[in-house]
Amino acid sequence: MEASREEGVLIGLGGLHGTVVRIGPSLLITEAEMAEGIGRLGKAIDRAGA
C-alpha cells in the first residue's frame, strides 16, 4: 500500500482476509485517467516485489 501511495494511487484492502484491493475512483473519471491509474498501480506492484 505504501508503494501505491508513493505513486499517487490510494487503495484500500477489504474482504474477510484482507485479500480484496479496493479502488474508488471518481464517477467522473475518464478512460485516460483510469489507464494512468492502472499504470501507476502496476509500477507500485513491481516496485513492491509482489
MDAnalysis code that builds the backbone (N, CA, C; Angstrom):
import MDAnalysis as mda
import numpy as np

u = mda.Universe.empty(150, n_residues=50, atom_resindex=np.repeat(np.arange(50), 3), trajectory=True)
u.add_TopologyAttr("name", ["N", "CA", "C"] * 50)
u.add_TopologyAttr("resid", np.arange(1, 51))
u.add_TopologyAttr("resname", ["MET", "GLU", "ALA", "SER", "ARG", "GLU", "GLU", "GLY", "VAL", "LEU", "ILE", "GLY", "LEU", "GLY", "GLY", "LEU", "HIS", "GLY", "THR", "VAL", "VAL", "ARG", "ILE", "GLY", "PRO", "SER", "LEU", "LEU", "ILE", "THR", "GLU", "ALA", "GLU", "MET", "ALA", "GLU", "GLY", "ILE", "GLY", "ARG", "LEU", "GLY", "LYS", "ALA", "ILE", "ASP", "ARG", "ALA", "GLY", "ALA"])
u.atoms.positions = np.array([
    [0.822, -1.183, 0.000],
    [0.000, 0.000, 0.000],
    [0.870, 1.251, 0.000],
    [2.009, 1.187, 0.660],
    [2.907, 2.346, 0.694],
    [3.426, 2.669, -0.702],
    [3.785, 1.642, -1.468],
    [4.282, 1.871, -2.827],
    [3.211, 2.509, -3.700],
    [1.965, 2.100, -3.546],
    [0.897, 2.710, -4.345],
    [0.664, 4.154, -3.919],
    [0.780, 4.420, -2.637],
    [0.633, 5.796, -2.140],
    [1.718, 6.692, -2.728],
    [2.936, 6.164, -2.823],
    [4.040, 6.926, -3.405],
    [3.808, 7.214, -4.888],
    [3.026, 6.366, -5.563],
    [2.674, 6.575, -6.968],
    [1.458, 7.482, -7.112],
    [0.862, 7.876, -5.995],
    [-0.296, 8.754, -6.038],
    [-1.619, 8.030, -6.200],
    [-1.618, 6.727, -5.926],
    [-2.834, 5.917, -6.040],
    [-3.202, 5.418, -4.640],
    [-4.364, 5.822, -4.183],
    [-4.822, 5.396, -2.865],
    [-5.723, 4.178, -3.010],
    [-5.368, 3.112, -2.332],
    [-6.152, 1.888, -2.365],
    [-6.464, 1.465, -0.937],
    [-7.393, 0.585, -0.797],
    [-7.722, 0.013, 0.497],
    [-7.825, -1.490, 0.363],
    [-7.696, -2.172, 1.474],
    [-7.837, -3.622, 1.479],
    [-9.142, -3.979, 2.155],
    [-9.774, -5.026, 1.690],
    [-11.040, -5.457, 2.264],
    [-11.166, -6.965, 2.183],
    [-12.369, -7.423, 2.407],
    [-12.622, -8.864, 2.412],
    [-12.323, -9.463, 3.771],
    [-12.745, -10.671, 3.968],
    [-12.574, -11.336, 5.262],
    [-11.111, -11.512, 5.653],
    [-10.263, -11.699, 4.663],
    [-8.844, -11.958, 4.938],
    [-7.927, -10.870, 4.386],
    [-8.499, -9.711, 4.035],
    [-7.696, -8.616, 3.512],
    [-7.098, -8.885, 2.155],
    [-7.793, -9.691, 1.345],
    [-7.255, -10.064, 0.042],
    [-7.952, -9.351, -1.118],
    [-8.805, -8.385, -0.809],
    [-9.512, -7.631, -1.835],
    [-8.903, -6.233, -1.904],
    [-8.514, -5.814, -3.098],
    [-7.981, -4.471, -3.295],
    [-9.142, -3.578, -3.719],
    [-9.347, -2.494, -2.988],
    [-10.427, -1.565, -3.298],
    [-9.859, -0.293, -3.909],
    [-10.401, 0.056, -5.049],
    [-10.038, 1.295, -5.719],
    [-11.343, 2.053, -5.926],
    [-11.409, 3.293, -5.480],
    [-12.639, 4.065, -5.581],
    [-12.454, 5.351, -6.351],
    [-12.387, 5.259, -7.696],
    [-12.210, 6.484, -8.474],
    [-13.486, 7.327, -8.486],
    [-13.333, 8.558, -8.834],
    [-14.472, 9.460, -9.022],
    [-15.397, 8.893, -10.095],
    [-16.664, 9.180, -10.002],
    [-17.595, 8.738, -11.040],
    [-17.386, 9.499, -12.345],
    [-16.597, 10.558, -12.301],
    [-16.340, 11.362, -13.495],
    [-14.978, 11.064, -14.114],
    [-14.371, 9.952, -13.759],
    [-13.038, 9.614, -14.252],
    [-13.103, 9.298, -15.751],
    [-12.080, 9.749, -16.458],
    [-12.019, 9.477, -17.896],
    [-11.272, 8.173, -18.151],
    [-11.394, 7.665, -19.357],
    [-10.686, 6.440, -19.720],
    [-9.173, 6.649, -19.615],
    [-8.693, 7.821, -20.023],
    [-7.253, 8.122, -19.957],
    [-6.777, 8.171, -18.503],
    [-7.579, 8.757, -17.623],
    [-7.208, 8.814, -16.197],
    [-7.184, 7.418, -15.588],
    [-8.133, 6.569, -15.979],
    [-8.155, 5.192, -15.480],
    [-6.918, 4.439, -15.949],
    [-6.544, 4.623, -17.215],
    [-5.348, 3.966, -17.749],
    [-4.103, 4.427, -17.002],
    [-4.028, 5.719, -16.710],
    [-2.878, 6.236, -15.962],
    [-2.840, 5.640, -14.558],
    [-3.970, 5.563, -13.900],
    [-4.022, 4.995, -12.551],
    [-3.625, 3.535, -12.525],
    [-4.081, 2.779, -13.515],
    [-3.719, 1.361, -13.600],
    [-2.220, 1.223, -13.848],
    [-1.671, 2.087, -14.691],
    [-0.229, 2.070, -14.939],
    [0.566, 2.367, -13.681],
    [0.111, 3.348, -12.921],
    [0.795, 3.689, -11.669],
    [0.690, 2.558, -10.656],
    [-0.474, 1.916, -10.594],
    [-0.638, 0.786, -9.682],
    [0.300, -0.346, -10.083],
    [0.439, -0.584, -11.386],
    [1.374, -1.600, -11.864],
    [2.809, -1.297, -11.464],
    [3.207, -0.028, -11.572],
    [4.558, 0.368, -11.144],
    [4.760, 0.111, -9.659],
    [3.734, 0.426, -8.868],
    [3.820, 0.217, -7.419],
    [3.964, -1.271, -7.095],
    [3.206, -2.099, -7.791],
    [3.287, -3.556, -7.568],
    [4.675, -4.067, -7.941],
    [5.191, -3.603, -9.077],
    [6.535, -4.009, -9.497],
    [7.576, -3.603, -8.466],
    [7.465, -2.374, -7.966],
    [8.444, -1.859, -7.004],
    [8.351, -2.607, -5.668],
    [7.156, -3.012, -5.295],
    [6.976, -3.694, -4.015],
    [7.394, -5.172, -4.100],
    [7.624, -5.655, -5.320],
    [8.098, -7.028, -5.481],
    [7.004, -8.059, -5.321],
    [5.760, -7.666, -5.579],
    [4.661, -8.624, -5.422],
    [4.451, -9.456, -6.648],
])
